[in-house]
Amino acid sequence: MLDKTYDAAAVEPKIATRWAEADAFAAGAGAKPGAESFAIVIPPPNVTGSLHMGHALNNTLQDILVRFQRMRGRDVLWQPGMDHAGIATQMVVERQLAERQEPGRHEIGRDKFIERVWDWKDESGGMIFNQLKRLGASCDWSRERFTMDEGLSQAVLEVFVSLYKEGLIYKDKRLVNWDPKLLTAISDLEVEQVEVKGSLWHFRYPLADGLTYEHPYALDEEGNRCPWKPSMGEPAGHETRDYLVVATTRPETMLGDTGVAVHPDDPRYKSLIGEHVALPLVGRRIPIVADEYPDMEAGTGAVKMTPAHDFNDFDVGKRHDLKAINVLTTDARVTLKDNEDFLAGLSVEGKLIEVMEELDGMDRFAARKEIVAKMEEVGLLEQIEPHTHMVPHGDRGGVPIEPFLTDQWYVNAAELAKPAIESVREGRTSFVPKTWEKTYFDWMENIQPWCISRQLWWGHQIPAWYGPDGQVFVEKDEETALEAAIQHYIAHEGPWKAWVEEKLENFKPDEILTRDEDVLDTWFSSALWPFSTLGWPDKTPELQRYYQTDVLVTGFDIIFFWVARMMMMGLHFMDEEPFHTVYVHALVRDKNGAKMSKSKGNVIDPLELIDEYGADALRFTLAIMAAQGRDVKLDPSRIAGYRNFGTKLWNATRFADMNGAVLDPAFDPDTAKLTINRWILTELTRTATEVREAIEGYRFNEASATLYRFVWNQVCDWYLELLKPVFNGEDEAAKAEARACAAHVLAQSVKLLHPFMPFMTEELWTHMAGEGAGLACHASWPEPDFADGAAADEINWLIELVSGLRSVRAEMNVPPSAQAPLVLVGANATTRERVVRHDPAIKRLARVTDILAEGEAPPGSAQIVVGEATACLPLGDLIDLEAEKARLQKAEAKVSADIGKIEAKLGNEKFVANAKPEIVEAEREKLVELQGQRDKLKAALERLADAG
């Protein structure tokens, strides 16, 4: 006998141990002979990470797919692994050294520091795997991979060297996102936009060569001059100016300005295109160029160009051959004195001497204040206005990042993207939901060179060595690079030939070559994940068996950073897409629809939810809310509700046990005679089909909802309830059939539910089938084909009738103990026969005294239509009609008033525009809920009116 209550805290660890001891999730475990493969690679969590709600959703959905296919007999591999997380891991270990008051990274040197990182990884890294096991993730844990393990490192070397020799990896000086605190380039994904209340400084840039122009102006309502824009029509007049006004949020970058851009169609500046301004404080002549980048309606329409410190300016600069002058150091200090690019073409005199003396070496934000003060001092500060804007910050360093001009390694992503674009366009890889394909195309068709180098120590060190003249040699190891270098220098006459020959006489390789100190972006190694984890570049049996993988389950935020790059690398090195389907799930938000963040204090810890409600309840909640294209709004109270769902199934199984229901392998559904059994077997077939089709279509919410409806409503609420008279009756043959059928249906329900709630269902399966029956995760997926339409129609009619009568009683506030006769009007012969067969059940479940067939509805009755008949429930003897009418009218008036308030709020354009989106959405949801309540109250009032 099952325990009286299900204890998730006790059962889940026990089941996890059972799976581990059986090696239940090994690749191919439970597969049928000759089965097709089904493979998923896990999106590798960071080695520093811990389970958050995004992981919980992502891995729950993967696990549903994996368990489903394993039960169908497929040869399943769910490949686990972790990412080495370059920046995050290096920060963790550096912090650990500081906390222990041990020598820092630079004091102990690169090799010792890397040893310390590996020590940390072995001791503390990767705790997320144990957390995923608590969630029930059925990965093949024996095949765990790590992006820095020996095999994956070999794959990284092979790819880098191959792409370099093909001309698809190269070194270039371009702008990157630079973190001045961590002193490294970072990816876009590691940049977060932070709203900052700052200022917009308007500066005057004097025209060079004594030039002036006629600047148009408009008049405000009081007749004062105000800025004129081209959209205003004819200007009120013109004033003579010898300067342009530009605006900036970063005055410190103006020292590196090399141009001013205006729109070619802007009538204010057409006469100035090709002329020059004198850069204030510096004295450099910089050109005025025509480009479509400036917005004629924004600001003054004239935009200062700092190509070395702004991504848009960099692109404009390339179009117009503007110099890129970097005026900041790697730690974001002003550099002027020894800056050859800055000093080129300048006469160091007058104000510039003062600027260089005072600003050189100054922090960027201190320099900002000084520059504004100096611009005011020389009369070139037009105005300062408050300006709230988004400022990019490094998500790890926590400081504003700088667009920074520096030498980095790049991948020619545009070339690699071409076949990856065609794969999706031609349907060889599909996105679900399909709307994400547009996002993919928008990114891929406008893709920029991919910066793959990072100024870190932890990561794959770039396999590039430099000769004494800066010549680069890219090979898989130093020995091969040295041989290439020797051949290069000896084959070329020149000063370095003799130098190398001399070094070879007293050979020290590091005197000839110096290795590049940078490491590769972690996205580079993870881009190889679908094939490197299977053993590539070696031709392993696993690579042959499981590549191409089947589906990638991921969040939308890494379509660019991971999905696109896996597509590019997979096609280039495997000549085949890494997966045929990309399922993109939405975000998990809080119950109000707000994005979870520590600063908001609304982060929900999945481990705490597992502790409180159990992993199954959390998994089922996430699955049933995972509608395609819709964010999951997670309310812990919903998890409590789905824990009750598990309790319902547990109690139903105990009830069946107490009534002698035992799983009988010899039970044949086709031999069932009782209508109630033939009904539930028909519904079981329908449910199994709907669940299978929903999972195959990645409609996890529909699959979950179907199971919920079947198990809770049809099996627990109706089937077992309707079996009670059979269990308590004298017909032994009927009892035996009911027991066998109930056990069969519950066992099939457990198997259908297993991918969603694996722990409880594993425990129930062991109880039902016995220890020798094997694990539920290896049990065969139910594929029933029983169908009896007549039986299904009959019992569904009974359920509809009883449910309708119960609804009427609830709507009309009828006391539970009150009973009345049921009158059927217009019932045909089939309905009358059904009434006779189910007379005891109708009376017991609907609390009616008699069932009568009449030609007309009796006065004072509530009426519901069931099939061709009208079921009438006289209300006059059950409730005070006038009192109930007054209660309903009062309730309807209150709900209508609440609806009016929300409609007024949503009709207020300022509220909709200024309130947080999640608040607006919450109001809309509340409105829908209230409208539903009002509809029910109106229906109840109409019933009262019909009743007389």
BELCOR-V956199 format. One record per run of one state. SS is the DSSP state (h for helix, s for strand, l for the rest). FROM is the first residue (numbers start at 0). LEN is the number of residues. If there is no record, write none. Layout:
BEGIN
ss=<SS;SS>
from=<FROM;FROM>
len=<LEN;LEN>
END
This chain:
BEGIN
ss=<l;h;l;s;l;s;l;h;l;s;l;s;l;h;l;h;l;h;l;h;l;h;l;s;l;h;l;s;l;s;l;h;s;l;s;l;s;l;h;l;s;l;s;l;h;l;s;l;h;l;s;l;s;l;s;l;h;l;s;l;s;l;h;l;h;l;s;h;l;s;l;s;l;s;l;h;l;s;l;h;l;s;l;s;l;s;l;s;l;s;l;h;l;h;l;h;l;s;l;s;l;h;l;h;l;h;l;s;h;l;s;l;s;l;s;l;h;l;h;l;s;l;h;l;h;l;h;l;h;l;h;l;h;l;h;l;h;l;h;l;s;l;h;l;h;l;s;l;s;l;s;l;h;l;h;l;h;l>
from=<0;7;21;36;41;44;46;52;71;74;79;80;83;85;99;104;108;109;123;126;135;140;143;144;146;149;165;168;179;183;186;187;190;207;212;219;224;227;229;232;236;241;242;248;250;256;258;262;269;272;275;278;284;290;301;305;310;320;327;328;332;334;339;343;350;359;362;363;377;380;394;399;400;401;411;412;425;429;432;435;444;449;451;452;454;460;461;463;466;471;474;477;491;494;505;508;512;513;515;518;520;521;526;528;532;540;546;548;555;574;578;585;587;590;594;595;605;613;614;624;631;634;635;658;668;671;674;696;699;727;731;754;757;769;770;773;775;778;788;811;819;825;828;837;838;846;847;854;860;866;868;874;880;906;908;914;916;947>
len=<7;14;15;5;3;2;6;19;3;5;1;3;2;14;5;4;1;14;3;9;5;3;1;2;3;16;3;11;4;3;1;3;17;5;7;5;3;2;3;4;5;1;6;2;6;2;4;7;3;3;3;6;6;11;4;5;10;7;1;4;2;5;4;7;9;3;1;14;3;14;5;1;1;10;1;13;4;3;3;9;5;2;1;2;6;1;2;3;5;3;3;14;3;11;3;4;1;2;3;2;1;5;2;4;8;6;2;7;19;4;7;2;3;4;1;10;8;1;10;7;3;1;23;10;3;3;22;3;28;4;23;3;12;1;3;2;3;10;23;8;6;3;9;1;8;1;7;6;6;2;6;6;26;2;6;2;31;1>
END
